Amino acid sequence: MVTIGGIEIETPLALGPMAGVTDMAFRTICREQGAGLTCTEMVSAKALCYQDKKSIPLLQMGEKETPAAAQIFGSDPVCMEEGAAIAHEVSGADIIDINMGCPVPKVANSGDGSGLMRNPDLAVRVAEAVIRGAKCPVTVKFRLGWDKGSINCVEFAKAMEEAGAAAVAVHGRTKVQMYSGTANWDWIRAVKQAVNIPVMANGDVFKGSDAPRILRYTGADMAMIGRGVFGNPWLFAQCRAALNGEPIPDPPPLAERCDTAVRQFEMAAANKGEKIACLEARKQYAWYLKGVPHAGYYKEQIVKITTLEDVYRVTAGIKRDLC
């Protein structure tokens, strides 16, 4: 059991927030597989302040989705305070998370996301503002630093704790690394040793045995899983088994994996409309087929999906020819 600002989390496994991936449908699937904490895609605080209609649906929580976090990003303290209040009210989330780790150039180069790691004083003001606005526990997700010559995650974590953050999540790469190379767990361990609040370790959890390994190595309180669950929500069940000292289950047969994918796309269509759900299904369904022999033909069909009928037709073909 991990406690973040009074919020109890039974399983020390978190689904990392990922734009275009962790929508309500996918979060629902991951919770079924054992995710103890889920988080929305990142939402612009500025967009919330301007009442952008596209941003509000991103904050919608699933039925019984608790404990869960809503993530916002931005670097204007006034806007972040207001955005946090809106995000908490709209989502009903237990936790508001601040994105100080996004490495995408258009975000980071404008001073948002990991850009805040270059301006720790502003980052502290942002954290304090979000805590005032959210009126619930606030966590902060960040990286090791901007580049290998300016790694400041330990000092940054201490500053976030002092500002009032209830927990931090650390991705073991710099902004410049993006997602390349290997995550450096040594720095996550250094952060854990430097603060008294819970620490979530993020980076390179790709198989069940990686969860106990990252927690053992870093001393962190929770493992946060990101790209490892692309098309593979069963990673949570595997990690949970490994943490419990149980045999790690194999992923289900391909037919069952396809059924899960279809259910995800149906839930997404009900939530955001068939057109958008099917456009997003193009990459997501391809992830579900990663490593499946002779799947090339169906991957070519998947990139043309525009309706749920297309999804059903492709799925029938996969089951007929590949299962």
N, C-alpha and C positions, 0 to 999 in steps of 0.2 A: 504494500500500500504506500503510495506517494501522496503527500499533501501539498498543494500549491495554494497559498493564501486561504487556507480553510477548505479548499475543494479537494475531496478525496478521489484519487485515481487508483482503481484496483489493480490494473495491469500496467507495468512500467514500459509500455510501448505506445509511442505517439506517431500519428500519421502527419508527416511534415506538410505544411501548406505549399501547394504548387499550382501556379497559374495555368488554367486550361486543363487541369487534371482533377484536383480535389473538389469537384462539385458535390452537391448533396447526394447524388446517386452513387458516386464512387465511394464517398465517405460511408454511406450506409453499408455497402458491400464489405468495406474494410472493418467496420465495427463488428459485423457478423463473424468475421474471421479472428477477432481478438484484439483489435486496436483499443487501447484503454483511453486515449485522448485523440480527438480529431479536430481539425482546424480548417476553416474556410480558405478559399483562394484569397490572395491579397486584394484589398479594396482600397482605392484612393480616398484618403480623407477629404481631399479637395473636391472630388466628385460627389461625395456625400454632402458636403457643405453646400454645393451647388444643386443638390437634389437631382442628381443624374439618375434617370430611370433605369439605366442598365446596371447600375451598381447595387441597388437595393436587393434584387433577387439573389445576388451572389452571397448575401448574408443569411439567407433562409436556412433554418436548421431542419433536419429530418425529425420524424416522430421519435420521441424518446432519445434524441441525440444529446446525451449528457453523460459525463462532462465533455464539454466542447469549447473551442475558442474561435473567436472571429479575429482575423488579422487585418490591420490597416497599415498603410504606409504614407509617408509624407515627411516634411521637415519644417513646416511652419507651425510653431507651438500653438498659436491661437486656433488654427484650422484643425490641428490634431486633437485639441481638447474637445472641440465641437464634434468632430468626426467620431471620436471615441464614444461620446454620449449617444450619437445617432446609431452607431454600430451596435452598442449594447442594447439600446431600446428596440431596434428593429429585429436583431437576431435572438435576443434572450440568452446569449451565450454566457457561460459561466466565467469565462476569461476573455480579456482583450489582449491580443498579441501585437507587438509592434515589429514591423519588418525593418530591420537594420542590416539585412544581409543580402538582399537581392543584388546580383552582380550585373544584370542586364544594363548595357550602356545607357539607354535612354532614361533609365531610372537612376542608376548610380551617378552618372555624370551630371545630373541636375541636383545632386545633393541629397536625394532620397535613398532608401535602401542602404546598401553598404557604403554609399557616399557619406553617411553620417559618421562612419568610423574615422573619417578624416577630420571631423569636427566634434570631438567628444563633449565640449561644453554645450554646443547646440543639442547634441544627443541627450544630454542630461535634462535640458529644458523641455525637450520633446517628451521624454519619459514622464517627467513631473506633470506636464500638461495633460497627458493621456490618463494618468492616474487620477487627476482631479476630475476629468470628464467622464471616465468610465464608471467610477463608483463600484468597481468590482476588482478582483485580482488582475494585475497586468504583468505580462511576461514580455521578454525581448529576445528576438532571434537575430543573431549576427554571425559574422565570420571571424577568421583569425586576425584579419586586418586588410588593408588595401592591397599590399603586395608583400613579398617575403622580406623586404627591407623595412617594413613599417608594421610589423605584427604587434598589435596592442590589445589583444583580446582579454588579457588578465586585468590590466588597468581598467579597460572598458567594462568588464563584468563587475568589478568592484564599484565603479561609478554608478552602474545601473542598480546594484543592490542598495547603495546609499540613497539613490533617488527614490527608492521605494518599490522596485520591481519584485514580484513574488517568486520569480524563477527566470532563468535564462536558458536559451538553447544555442549551442555553439556548433556551427558547421566547420569541420576541420580543414577548410581550404581558404585561401585568400580570395579577394574579389578578382584579382587578375587571373587566378587559376580557373575561374568559372567552375567547370565540373571536370577538368582534366587532372591527370596525375592521381596521386593517392592522398586520401584524407590523413592529416597529421593528428593522431589521437593524443600525442604527447601534450599538445597545447590545451586540449580539452581537459586533460588530467590536471594541468597547471591551474586552469580556471576553477575546477572543482575544489582544489586545495586552497584557493584564495578567497572563496566566498562561503557564506553560511546558508544561502538559499538553494533550493533544488536546481540541479543542472541537467539539461537534456543533451545527450551526445548525438551528433548528427554527422553522417558521412560514411559511406562504404558498408552499409548493412545490406548485403545482397543475398544472404542465405541464412537459414535458421540458426546455425551455430554462431553467426556474427553477433547476434544480440547479446548473449551472455559474455562473449569475448570483449565487446566494446564496453560493457558495463564493468566487467572485471578490470580491464586495463585502465580505464579512466576514473573509476570510482563514481561515475555519474549515477544519478538517480533514475533516469529513464533513457531509453534508446529511441531516437526519432528516425523514422524510416521515410526516405524520399523516393528516389528513382528506382529503388529495388522492387517497388510494388507496381511498376508500370506493367499492366497486363497480368499481374501476379499478386492479387490480394491475399492469396493463400500463404504468402510469406509471413503474415501476422500469426497464423495458426502454427507455422513451423517455428517461429521465434518463441512463441508462448510455450510450446512443447519443450524446446531446448532450455528455456529458463526454469521450467518445472522439473527438469531432469528426466523427461519422458522421451521415447523414441520420436524422431522427427518424421512426421507423415510425408508421404509423397504427394505431389500435386494431384488433383483428381484427373480422371481420364479426359481426353480432349473434348468429347461430347458434352461432359458436364461443365468444362471450362467455357465452352461456347454458349451453353445455356445461361451461365452467370453473366457473360458479356452481353447477351441479348437482354437479360433482365435489367442490367445497368443502363443500357440504351433506352429501354422502355421507360424506366424511372426518369431518366434525363429528359425524354420527350414530354412526359407529363409535367415536368417542372419548368422547362425552358422552351418548349415547342419542338416539333418534329424536325424542322429544317436545321436549326442550330445543333440539336442533339446528333443528327445524322452527319453533319459536317465534322463534328468533333469525334464521332465514332470512327471516322476514317483512320485516324492515327491510333485510337485506342484499340480497335479490333485487331489492327496489325500487331500491336504489342502482345495481345493474347495469343497470337500465332507464332511468336518468336521461338525459334528453335524447332518448329514443327517441320518434319521432312516433306518436301514436295508441295509446300504451301504457296509457292510463288504465284501460281495462276490465281489463287483466291485473294492474295494480297493486291493483285492488279484489279480485281473486281471490287475490293473493299474501298480503294481510293476513288471509286465512282459512286459510292453510296449516296443517295439523296433522300430516301424514304425508309420507313421501317419495313416496308414490303421488300426492299432491296436487302435489308439486313436478314430477313427471314429466308430469302432465296439463297443468299450466299451461305448462310448457316446450314441450310438443307444440303447444299452441295458439299460443304466441308464434311458433314456427317456421313454423307454417302461415299465420298472418295478417300477421306483421310483417316476416319476413325476405325 
